[in-house]
């Protein structure tokens, strides 16, 4: 018999959970053009929801640009939901950012519940997007709804909810090129709910994020897959070539072997490193979480160093030749590599990406051709000053919520729009979220606990109430 | 407007083409259990066909063995068609071997015609199996049919047509363990139509075949695919680990880096090497055929050396992580490699395979687990003495068919059952076939020309008539 806490039972009767479940059911895989319709439906639903709490709201799309006209645009634009609650002329304005797109649900066979049907079990909601980022930003919006319904809201609010965060924020980046759009989203504070809390749900303030660029590498050999007997020892093998290329990216000690990649890297200050070590998981905690030794990255560096202050080159996928049952003895003529790089402050994103491309191009195996048919564009790392006023304010609010007070973290992940929104709006970013490793974001069986949802909602009410008028 | 030669037009009206097309339409992918039913239907069709030309024929399957009972058998047995035409007590007997299974048809999107619907274009038949091996052995059987219908057949014939050649000949190998089955297939000559002719359809006699073993390598890291930002630099990456493992199999000069793999290798005699060089394609011919530089195998060795007298380790496939549109920034927790090794005389197949496994196991990346969940079993290489009487006879017959006379080839491919059938029957193997590189066997758009079909049929009639009574 399933046990369910009183808290969960109450929450399940609320309009918060009803609306949240509706939002989760849209399979908003923003990276996949086949899901564009679902994204538009989710955006339309969010617009209606924002209007319901008293905001003006609309769907916005970037204007057709010259590059579109010439056919070079790569991504189908997914609408951004823009909303605004403007009650107090001249008062401070907070911009709330979230993303309603989610990661692809595959491998579907590993889900224990349907990936797009929210299922409550053990006081948590299982669904793709339950946490990342529908759960996190929608719980925050539920807090906003309560403030709006009361008389406690004393500042202005703006909302930017995008649908392509997981695939490079294409629409939003193009909107940010538009001066009029930048004017509309101008704000004093940028509130982002897309990050994690520390262990045991201790509050965490993000003081840094890695930058990111993801791209596709394609290697082509013969004009067709060839018989591995007739042509073995004669034709070059694209699968082997790709293995050699990708293996060359790292040294045996796990460090990155790409010349020029880490040029300019700014190491953390002693204070930053000490605070990061404090909030980092131990080796044993990592092992329990991931089910194997946490031996990624460069040997001899701590987990905090490797995750927060070191760049990475990760292979997100390799595909070449046969992979079905039994065997097919071919020499594959083509191989695809899906890669991502994570960047830290000081690295020039363009130069780092070019260094990886040059490294691979120089090593292109004889007889084969190398191409980079797709990339996400570039986002730089962010590192925020520990002494800023907004951090002081957030520390106080979080200490009220949790007597342990917050930790500061330098997140290994990336929210490419954060640095772009910060530049475009001149707002001070404040990233506080309630994610936990057991939420398994980007993996099958993603979940978000009712506890996390309620914390995110409470945080929204408290921080918005605490912000200066 | 499509041109069609008179030869093709006549052939299209024949019972040969009608029957051949029926056989081609069975999607007999023997490696895939989902196609077992199609294989059984094709075998049943062949049994009926053999009975139609006056043979006794039946489907045979290996007996349930002890290992089946204990659940360790790996492959679903696919029936072997056994047939016999026994007209002359005490006369010589030729055993005709062929295989009715075919390679998987993927990638389906690259086929210009339906993969299992024979389509005639430019005097050739396009279909999976059009050549390998349905076209080659069935054209031979059509020659047998004509001999049977006339009074020219003066020897006894046996037929073994199997359905698992492309995936290790499981059923036939197990049948060969059975003394009664070995007695039934005893013969003086083993006639195999599953090899190629030289350039310009010059006849070729196979004097050697490489051995083969194919197997699957599986590397496992974390307990799930992980977010490449949160865990990048922390968790080991199975895609990267697999790339490093597979890259380690070769040296930068293309030679094999696995210690012990080539132990015992017997190099060709001067006569063999000279004859092999004579029939090998030039670099320019290879380049035209495969569409890129033929730079596979070890630098500094000729194409004939690399293809005929050197072993290989080929990657037939790698699959790990995301491969769809856009991106998914994961650290894959699992990677699959599909590999095959080709062996030459002197190599002990078991020891060569164990050397590869040991090489990979020793290099298993830290934090990950390596497994070999599937293998095909082992087949040794074959090298036949150039001075044998059956080769003299075949040379004469082929010189009558083509004034250029035959070349001798040491084929880079493998027909694992040839050495097994040779041992089981004590028959002298004679491998003459009419394949050409443009037939694209194992690739999309496989074809066999009407010319090739008619040559294979003519060869059947002539060699069977020439064999001693």
Interface residues (C-beta under 8 A of the other chain):
Chain A: X31 X32 X33 X75 X103 X104 X106 X110 X166 X167 X168 X196 X210 X212 X214 X216 X221 X222 X223 X224 X225 X226 X227 X228 X229 X230 X231 X232 X233 X234 X235 X236 X237 X239 X240 X242 X243 X244 X245 X246 X247 X248 X249 X250 X286 X290 X291 X292 X293 X294 X295 X296 X297 X298 X303 X306 X307 X310 X312 X314 X315 X316 X317 X318 X319 X320 X321 X322 X323 X324 X325 X326 X327 X328 X329 X330 X331 X332 X335 X336 X338 X340 X342 X366 X367 X368 X374 X376 X411 X412 X413 X414 X437 X440 X441 X442 X443 X444
Chain B: X31 X32 X33 X103 X104 X106 X110 X166 X167 X168 X196 X210 X212 X214 X216 X221 X222 X223 X224 X225 X226 X227 X228 X229 X230 X231 X232 X233 X234 X235 X236 X237 X239 X240 X242 X243 X244 X245 X246 X247 X248 X249 X250 X286 X290 X291 X292 X293 X294 X295 X296 X297 X298 X303 X306 X307 X310 X312 X314 X315 X316 X317 X318 X319 X320 X321 X322 X323 X324 X325 X326 X327 X328 X329 X330 X331 X332 X335 X336 X338 X340 X342 X366 X367 X368 X374 X376 X411 X412 X413 X414 X437 X440 X441 X442 X443 X444
